[in-house]
Amino acid sequence: MKELIKRIIISRTCKWKKNKLLSKYFDKIVKPLEFRYKFNPSFYIDDDVKIMAFRVIKNGKKISSYVYIEDKKDKSLINISKEFVSKLGVRQLIDPKVTLLNDGIYLTFNTGWSPDGNDIFIMKIYSEQESPKKIIYRGRLKYERNWSFFSKDGELYALYWLNPLKILRLKEKRNHEWEFEDYYSDNKINKNIPEDITIGTQLCLKDNKYYFVAHEKIKMKNKKIYFGRPALFDFENKKIIFGKKMLIHSFLSLLGNKFKTNGNLLSCTYFSGIQIKGNKIILGYGVNDIETRFCQLNIDSFLE
């Protein structure tokens, strides 16, 4: 417990490192829609297109996933849940994540927790929109949330597991499915990192290395607290370097909120979006499943 308290005390708070431009842009998108809660944003912004994915609660506890796309010709807001839940024959679609691949911009999402297991989908959303593709991997666990996809030398890969490191490669594309196969597995557990550390944001490439934020979970009184953990993925050398300090929104946010969509959760700073601009890493995250926040960190000190 003493070690846990010490780690929390030295955590890096993101509240005071706000990215005001992205915060203002997000507010502009969602303000007319009268959602009660907005959280877990993922995004891609450049001179030609602005894309923002996020989760919302309008009333009650029903959560929907949206993606907003704006370019020089048009703008659109797609309710992913409404558009594809029935078509895919699933109960829900959650955790929308925007990712840049060689041939366009994609959105990944999954079907959340289910006693029968869950499914992961990937869908091209720009510059044209395609139908969702179900991700197939024969060795996958019954219940999974996030993979992080990336392109390299004409091949498509997925960062599948963090500890031990496991990487998959696209084996075959079919009409409605993408099948992956084993590419690399490290048999050694990193004893300095929890085995249940999971992928948070998608990967963001800079100088042949991939930056991202992982999620570390701590249990207190049978409840979970989610923290962010900065990380750098070196594909060439097949290793991940993790930052020493955890990322949180604020110390006050660790106490959680009275309204909870997940009864097993005490609190969470859930990192869901990442993009690099110059020497800044811009992060999007949700606070306790009710708020959206954007912050920016210096790339040189990201792994502190």
Buried (B, 14 or more C-beta within 10 A) or exposed (E): EEEEEEBBEEBBBBBEBEBEEBBEBBEEBBEEEEBEBBBBBBBBBEEEBBBBBBBBBEEEEEBBBBBBBBBEEEEEBBBBBEBBBEEBEBEBBBBBBBBBEEEEBBBBBBBBBEEEEBBBBBBBBBEEBEEBBBBBBEEBEEBBBBBBBBBBEEEBBBBBBBBBBBBBBBBEEEEEEBBBEBBEBBEEEBEEBBEEBBBBBBBBBEEEBBBBBBBBBBEEEEBBBBBBBBBBBEBEEEEBEBBEBBBBBBEEBBEBBEEBBEEEBBBBBBBBBBBBEEEBBBBBBBBBBBBBBBBBBEBEEBBE
